[in-house]
Amino acid sequence: MKSTCHVLVVEDDAAAREVLAALLTDSGFEVTMAATAAEAWAHLRNGRRPNVIVLDLILPDMDGWDFSAPLKRDPDLSAIPIVAVSGAGTLIDAARSLRKPLDADELAGILADLC
């Protein structure tokens, strides 16, 4: 699959981030990675805007809910869809959410739909 879809992966676990990026790249997505919410915000403010964000809900500097709230209030960023992922807990109030471990085909399909 060839795609011009740019995905920002926000995941604090280095191994999970690398595997996720590799799976998405192999599926034809362009991937930018961030290990923290602050790093992700730097990409959003200074880098190329992603078409979609894959967001771990448990980050070391901010949880995913706190990350996404100001994003949705920002008129320049609010249209970017978020796919929330989490290894623990119940996911609520997310348009698209997946539980870890992720199914690569399911994630690729969701991202392709959102792009």
Backbone as numpy.savetxt, mean C-alpha at the origin, in Angstrom:
# Nx Ny Nz CAx CAy CAz Cx Cy Cz
1.93 -9.44 -17.66 1.09 -8.26 -17.66 1.97 -7.02 -17.66
1.81 -6.16 -18.63 2.52 -4.88 -18.64 1.58 -3.84 -18.06
2.11 -3.02 -17.17 1.27 -2.04 -16.50 2.03 -0.76 -16.28
1.31 0.33 -16.29 1.88 1.60 -15.87 1.39 1.94 -14.48
0.87 0.95 -13.80 0.34 1.14 -12.46 1.48 1.22 -11.45
1.51 2.31 -10.72 2.54 2.54 -9.71 1.94 2.29 -8.33
2.56 1.37 -7.58 2.08 0.97 -6.26 3.10 1.40 -5.20
2.61 2.08 -4.17 3.44 2.40 -3.01 3.15 1.35 -1.94
4.17 0.56 -1.59 4.04 -0.47 -0.57 4.61 0.10 0.73
3.76 0.20 1.76 4.16 0.72 3.06 4.10 -0.46 4.04
5.27 -0.98 4.36 5.40 -2.20 5.19 6.68 -2.10 6.00
6.58 -2.23 7.32 7.77 -2.07 8.17 8.65 -3.31 8.22
8.09 -4.47 7.98 8.89 -5.70 8.00 9.67 -5.81 6.70
11.00 -5.74 6.78 11.85 -5.69 5.59 11.65 -6.90 4.69
11.59 -8.09 5.27 11.43 -9.30 4.46 10.08 -9.29 3.75
9.02 -8.96 4.47 7.68 -8.90 3.87 7.62 -7.84 2.78
8.26 -6.69 3.03 8.28 -5.60 2.05 8.97 -6.05 0.76
10.11 -6.70 0.89 10.86 -7.15 -0.28 10.10 -8.22 -1.06
9.50 -9.17 -0.36 8.75 -10.23 -1.03 7.54 -9.64 -1.74
6.82 -8.75 -1.07 5.66 -8.12 -1.67 6.05 -7.32 -2.91
7.13 -6.56 -2.81 7.61 -5.77 -3.95 8.00 -6.69 -5.11
8.66 -7.80 -4.82 9.06 -8.73 -5.87 7.83 -9.36 -6.55
6.85 -9.76 -5.74 5.64 -10.34 -6.31 4.91 -9.35 -7.20
4.82 -8.11 -6.74 4.12 -7.10 -7.54 4.89 -6.73 -8.80
6.20 -6.63 -8.68 7.04 -6.35 -9.85 6.91 -7.47 -10.88
6.94 -8.72 -10.40 6.77 -9.86 -11.30 5.40 -9.86 -11.97
4.41 -9.25 -11.31 3.06 -9.16 -11.88 2.90 -7.95 -12.78
3.98 -7.17 -12.96 3.95 -6.07 -13.90 3.72 -4.69 -13.31
3.68 -4.58 -11.99 3.47 -3.29 -11.35 4.80 -2.59 -11.11
4.78 -1.28 -11.16 5.93 -0.48 -10.75 5.78 -0.24 -9.26
6.82 -0.50 -8.48 6.71 -0.48 -7.02 7.70 0.49 -6.41
7.20 1.29 -5.46 8.02 2.10 -4.57 7.76 1.57 -3.17
8.81 1.49 -2.35 8.67 0.93 -1.02 8.95 1.97 0.05
8.23 1.84 1.17 8.46 2.67 2.35 8.35 1.78 3.58
9.25 2.00 4.55 9.27 1.20 5.77 8.48 1.83 6.91
8.21 3.12 6.80 7.50 3.84 7.86 6.47 4.76 7.23
5.56 5.26 8.07 4.58 6.24 7.60 5.28 7.52 7.16
6.29 7.93 7.90 7.02 9.16 7.54 7.68 9.02 6.18
8.27 7.87 5.91 8.89 7.62 4.61 7.84 7.63 3.50
6.68 7.03 3.78 5.60 7.02 2.80 5.12 8.43 2.50
4.96 9.25 3.55 4.53 10.64 3.35 5.56 11.41 2.52
6.85 11.14 2.74 7.89 11.80 1.94 7.73 11.43 0.47
7.45 10.17 0.18 7.22 9.75 -1.21 5.99 10.45 -1.79
4.93 10.53 -1.00 3.70 11.14 -1.48 3.88 12.63 -1.75
4.66 13.29 -0.94 4.86 14.74 -1.09 5.92 15.10 -2.13
6.95 14.26 -2.27 8.09 14.63 -3.09 8.34 13.73 -4.29
7.72 12.59 -4.32 7.99 11.64 -5.39 6.83 11.54 -6.35
6.89 10.54 -7.18 5.80 10.26 -8.11 4.61 9.73 -7.34
3.45 10.25 -7.63 2.24 9.82 -6.94 1.88 8.40 -7.37
1.59 7.53 -6.41 1.18 6.17 -6.78 -0.26 6.14 -7.25
-0.59 5.09 -7.99 -1.98 4.85 -8.37 -2.75 4.20 -7.24
-2.03 3.47 -6.40 -2.64 2.76 -5.27 -1.58 2.57 -4.20
-2.04 2.50 -2.94 -1.15 2.27 -1.80 -1.51 0.94 -1.16
-0.52 0.09 -0.94 -0.69 -1.12 -0.13 -0.12 -0.78 1.23
-0.98 -0.73 2.25 -0.64 -0.17 3.55 -0.77 -1.19 4.66
0.34 -1.47 5.32 0.32 -2.27 6.54 -0.35 -1.41 7.61
-1.28 -1.96 8.36 -1.99 -1.17 9.36 -1.20 -0.98 10.65
-0.16 -1.78 10.85 0.64 -1.65 12.07 2.06 -1.26 11.67
2.36 0.04 11.84 3.67 0.59 11.50 4.34 1.11 12.77
5.66 1.24 12.77 6.34 1.65 14.00 6.08 3.10 14.41
5.82 3.97 13.46 5.68 5.39 13.79 4.25 5.90 13.75
3.32 5.10 13.21 1.94 5.53 13.09 1.13 4.34 12.61
-0.08 4.17 13.12 -0.85 3.06 12.58 -1.49 3.46 11.26
-1.91 2.47 10.52 -2.45 2.71 9.20 -3.67 3.60 9.18
-4.48 3.53 10.22 -5.68 4.38 10.29 -5.27 5.85 10.41
-4.28 6.13 11.27 -3.81 7.50 11.44 -3.11 8.00 10.18
-2.47 7.11 9.46 -1.83 7.47 8.18 -2.87 7.84 7.14
-3.92 7.05 7.04 -4.88 7.23 5.95 -5.84 8.39 6.18
-6.09 8.77 7.43 -7.06 9.85 7.69 -6.65 11.17 7.04
-5.43 11.68 7.24 -5.07 12.94 6.58 -4.93 12.78 5.07
-4.57 11.60 4.61 -4.48 11.36 3.19 -5.84 11.56 2.54
-6.88 11.07 3.17 -8.23 11.18 2.62 -8.78 12.59 2.72
-8.21 13.42 3.58 -8.63 14.83 3.68 -7.87 15.74 2.72
-6.78 15.25 2.15 -5.96 16.06 1.25 -6.51 15.96 -0.18
-6.95 17.08 -0.75 -7.55 16.99 -2.09 -6.60 16.48 -3.18
-5.30 16.64 -2.98 -4.33 16.15 -3.96 -4.08 14.65 -3.84
-4.41 14.07 -2.69 -4.09 12.66 -2.44 -5.32 11.79 -2.19
-6.45 12.39 -1.95 -7.62 11.64 -1.49 -8.14 10.62 -2.49
-7.83 10.77 -3.76 -8.32 9.82 -4.76 -7.48 8.55 -4.84
-6.35 8.50 -4.14 -5.49 7.31 -4.20 -6.13 6.21 -3.36
-6.48 5.08 -3.97 -7.06 3.98 -3.21 -6.02 3.34 -2.30
-6.49 2.82 -1.17 -5.63 2.13 -0.21 -6.12 0.70 -0.07
-5.17 -0.24 -0.18 -5.44 -1.64 0.16 -4.74 -1.88 1.49
-5.54 -2.08 2.53 -5.00 -2.28 3.86 -4.66 -3.75 4.07
-3.49 -4.00 4.68 -3.09 -5.36 5.02 -2.68 -5.39 6.49
-2.95 -6.51 7.13 -2.58 -6.63 8.53 -2.39 -8.10 8.89
-1.46 -8.32 9.78 -1.20 -9.66 10.25 -1.98 -10.00 11.50
-2.65 -9.02 12.10 -3.36 -9.24 13.35 -4.59 -8.37 13.41
-5.54 -8.81 14.22 -6.71 -7.98 14.48 -7.76 -8.06 13.40
-8.86 -7.43 13.69 -9.97 -7.36 12.77 -9.86 -6.07 11.97
-10.03 -6.16 10.70 -9.99 -4.99 9.84 -11.40 -4.45 9.68
-11.56 -3.17 10.01 -12.86 -2.54 9.84 -12.70 -1.24 9.08
-13.76 -0.78 8.47 -13.80 0.52 7.80 -12.77 0.64 6.69
-12.50 -0.43 5.98 -11.57 -0.36 4.84 -12.31 -0.80 3.59
-12.15 -0.04 2.51 -12.83 -0.38 1.27 -12.31 -1.72 0.73
-11.01 -1.89 0.82 -10.38 -3.15 0.41 -9.39 -3.52 1.50
-9.49 -4.72 2.03 -8.53 -5.13 3.04 -8.22 -6.61 2.87
-6.99 -6.96 3.21 -6.51 -8.33 3.09 -5.80 -8.71 4.37
-5.91 -9.96 4.74 -5.23 -10.47 5.92 -3.96 -11.17 5.47
-2.88 -10.94 6.23 -1.61 -11.62 5.96 -1.71 -13.05 6.47
-1.06 -14.02 5.88 -0.23 -13.91 4.68 -1.11 -13.64 3.46
-0.57 -12.87 2.56 -1.30 -12.43 1.39 -1.29 -13.48 0.30
-2.37 -13.55 -0.44 -2.44 -14.35 -1.64 -2.02 -13.44 -2.79
-0.91 -13.74 -3.44 -0.34 -12.87 -4.47 -1.31 -12.63 -5.62
-2.01 -13.66 -6.05 -2.95 -13.50 -7.17 -4.13 -12.62 -6.79
-4.63 -12.79 -5.57 -5.74 -11.96 -5.10 -5.31 -10.49 -5.03
-4.13 -10.24 -4.48 -3.64 -8.88 -4.37 -3.42 -8.26 -5.75
-2.81 -8.99 -6.66 -2.58 -8.48 -8.02 -3.89 -8.15 -8.71
-4.89 -8.99 -8.50 -6.20 -8.73 -9.10 -6.86 -7.48 -8.56
-6.77 -7.29 -7.25 -7.33 -6.09 -6.63 -6.60 -4.84 -7.13
-5.28 -4.90 -7.18 -4.51 -3.74 -7.63 -4.79 -3.43 -9.09
-4.91 -4.44 -9.91 -5.21 -4.21 -11.33 -6.59 -3.54 -11.47
-7.56 -3.96 -10.66 -8.88 -3.34 -10.69 -8.80 -1.88 -10.27
-7.99 -1.57 -9.26 -7.90 -0.21 -8.75 -7.10 0.70 -9.67
-6.18 0.13 -10.45 -5.38 0.95 -11.37 -6.17 1.25 -12.61
